[in-house]
Amino acid sequence: MTHDLVLITKKNGIAYVSLNRPEKYNALNYKLFKEIDLCIKTLAKDRALTAVVLFGEGGNFSSGLDVKSVMSSPLDAVKLLFKFLPGNANLAQRVSIGWRRLPVPVIAVLEGVCYGGGMQIVLGADFRIAAPDCKMSIMEAKWGLVPDMAGFAGLRELMPKDQALKLTMSAEVLSAQQALSINLVTAVEADPLAAATALATKLARTSPDANAAIKHSINKNWTAPVRHLLSRESWYQVRLLLGKNRVIAALRQTKKPDKPYRNRQSGW
C-alpha cells in the first residue's frame, strides 16, 4: 500500500502531519485510517521529536467518515471495528487515542469543516487551535449512531457532562467561538497553523522528558484514584531526576540557555 494520504514533514524537531484527501474534504476512508495509525506508530519511535502539528490539506480538517467508501467493502468495515478484547482500541479508535498516547505535545489545527470522525481525531490531540470560520460537530447521532472513535476520552476532560451530552445528542454544528466558549477548542486564531507552530516551538523549550511525564501524568491521573496519582507522580519524578535532560534544563535556566536537550528517554 502506498502512503500518500498522510504527509509528514519534520522541521526543528516538530512533525507536521497532514491529512491529504483535499478533493474529498479529507473524509476518512479505510486507507486514511490505516495511514494515520501507521503515522502515529512511526512518530512514537522518534525520540528526537518534540511536538506534532496535525492539520488537513486544502483548508479543511475533515468532513468525517467517507461512508460510501467504507461501506463499499464490508471487509474493510469489519477491520475498522475488530478488536480481540473489548478494552483494546480498534483501528477506528487508535486514530484518536493514539495521539493521546504519544509522549509529545500534539496540536491540532482546525480549519474549514471538522465533523464526525474528524472531530473524534482532534479530541485525541492535547491542544486544538481553530480558524475563526471553522465549523465543528460531533455528528454521529444524526445518523442514529454513538461516537465510537475514542473521542469521549478527551471530551469528558474538557467540559461538564451536561454540555458533552447536549453537544453529542444534538449533533449541533458549532462556530469556532461557540466551541471556544465550551472548551471544545483551546484557542481561535486568524492563522491557526502559525499559532500551532509558535506553541510547539514554545513547548520545545521545556525538557522533552518532562513534557512526556507531564502529558502521561495528567492523562492517566485526571480521573484516577488519588493513590494512583501519588504513585505515578513519584515514579515519574524519580525517572526525571535520574535523567540527563533534568540537568540540562537547570543549566538552561542559569549558565547555558541555548544548550540542546538530549533525545527523549525511551519507555514513556
N, C-alpha and C positions, 0 to 999 in steps of 0.2 A: 504494500500500500504506500503510495506517495504521500508525503506530508506537506501539503500546501494550504491547508485550511486554518492552520495556526502558525503564525510567523513569530520568530523570536529574534530580537536584536539586543545585543548587550553593549552597554556604554558606561564606563566608570563604575563597574560593579552592579549596575542596575539592569535588570532584564525587562525589556519592553515586549510584551506579549499581546498580539492582536488576533482577533477572530477575523478570518479572511473569506467571507462569503458576501461581499457587499451587494452583489446583484440580488441576493435573497434577504437583505437586511440582517445578515449574519444569523439566519434561522438555523436551528440546531438539527442537523441530520446525524445519522449514525457515525459517519466518518468524522464529523466535527467533534462528537463526544469522544471518540477514540483518541483523536489528536490532542484534545485538551488534557485527557487523562495521561497520555504519554508525556506531554509537556511538563505537567506537574511532577511526574516521577523523575524526569531528567533534571529539572531545576533543583529538586531535593538533594541531588548528589553533588551539586556545585557549591563547595564550601567557600568559594570566593564571592559568592552572591551576597549582596547587601539588601536588595529590595526588588520587588516586582511591580511594574505598572501594567495593568491589564485594561485593554480597550478594544473597540471594534473598528474595523476599517469602513470607510465610506460614510462616516458621520452618524452611524447608529451603533449602539452596543449589540443588541439582539432583539429580534421580534418574537423570540421564544421557539418552541418546538416546531420543526418542519413536519407537521402531522402527515401530510401526503407522502413525503419521502420515507418516513419511519414506518408507516402503516403499509407501504407497498411491499415490504419484506417482513413477514411475520417472524422470521428467524432473528432479524435484527432487533425487533421489539422485545423478543424474549431475552436476547443477550444484554439489552439495556437494563432489564429489571431483575435478571437472575442473580441470586446470591446463595452461598452454601448455608449460611446461618442468618437468622432474622436480624441479629445485631450488627452484622457486617454491612459495609457500604457496597451497593452495586454500582455499575458504571454510571448510571444516571445521577447517583448521589456523590460519587467521587469527584465529579467536575465542580462541585460546590465545596464539599467538606475538605477536599484535597488542599484548597488554598489555606484553610484554617490550620492544616497540619504542617504546612511549610514553615521552617524555622526562621523566616524573614518576614518583614512587613510586606503586605500585599495591598496595593492601592488600585481600586477600580475607577475608571473614567467612564462616566455615563453621559452619552450624547444621543440625540435623536429619540429612538424608542428603546425601552428596556422592559420587555414584557415577559410574563410567564417564566419559562426556563432561563431566560436571560437574567431576570431578577433573582432567581434562585442561585445562579452562579455568583453574582456580585454580593449576595448575602454571605458568601464564604470569604470575601475579602475583609481585611481589617479596617479599611477606610473606603468610602465611596464619595467621589467628588463629581458633582453633576453640572452640566451646562444649564444655563437659565431656561432654555426651551426644551429640555429633556422631559419626556413623558414616561411614567413608570406605573407598573401594575403587577400585582400577584394575581394572575388571571385564570388559574386553573378552575376555580369554582364556576366560572362562566360556562365551562364545558362539562359541568357535573362531576368534577374530579377534585381530589385533595392534592395540594402541592406535595410531591414525593421525591424532591431532589436535595433533601437535607438542609434547605434554606432556613427551616424553623430553628436549627441550632444557633444561627446568628440572630434571627428575628426576635427570639424570646429574650435576648440580651439587650435589644435596642429600645424596646418600648413596653408599656404596660400591656397586660393580657387583653384588656378590652379593646385597645387600639389595634392589636395584632388580629384579633377576631374580626373586627369591623373591616379592616383592610383586606383580609383574606376571604371572608364570606361575601363581601360586596363585589370583589374584583374591580374595584374603582380605579380609574386612571387618574394618577396624581401629577400635578405640576411639580417642578423642582422645588419651589418654595413650600408647597404643601408637604412634600416629602421631608424637607428640612425641619418643618415645624413639628413633625412626629418622630424625629431622629432616624428616619429611614436612610438619610444620607448625612455625611459628615459636614459637607460644605457645598455651596453653589458658587461657581466661579465662571467668569466670562471665557477664560481659556483653561478648561479643566485639565488638559494634558500637561500644560506648563505648570499648573498648580501641583499636579501629582508628581512631576519631576522635581519641583522645589521641595516638596515634602519628603520624597525619597532621598534626596541629597542631604537634607537636614537630619534625617534619621540615621543615615550612614555615618554621621559624626560620632555616634554612640557605638560602643563595643558591639560587634556582631554577636558575641556570646551573650552579652547582657540582653540584647534585643530578642534573641531566641528564648532565653529564660523567661523574660517578661511576657512574651506572647504566649508561651505554653502555660506559664503560671496563671495568667489571667483567664485563658480559655478553659483550662482544666479545673480551676478553682472557683469560677464565677458562681456556680450553683452547687459546689461540693460542700460536704460537711466541714466544719472548722478544723477538725483533726486532720483531715486530708490536706487542707490548705497549709496548716502549720508544718506538716511533714514535707510537702513539696517545696515550700519556701526554704526550709533548712537545707534540703538536698541540693537545690539549685544554687544556693549561696556558697556551699562548700565547693561545688564544681567551679564556680566563678572565681573564688579566692585562690584556687589552685591553678588557674589558667593564666597564660601569658598576657591575654588581652586586658585583664584587670590591671596589671602593672602598666601596660601601655596607656590605658585610659587615665590613670593617675598622672603619668608623665605629660599627657596632652593637656592636662589642666594646669600644669606648672611650667616645666622646662622645655618641652618639645611639642608644641601644639600641632605640628604637622606630621608627627611620627605615624606611619601607617600601621593599621591593625594587622595581626596575623589572620589567616583564614579561620573561619568559624570552627569551633570544636565539632567533632563528629558526635552523633548519638543524640542530638536534641530531637 
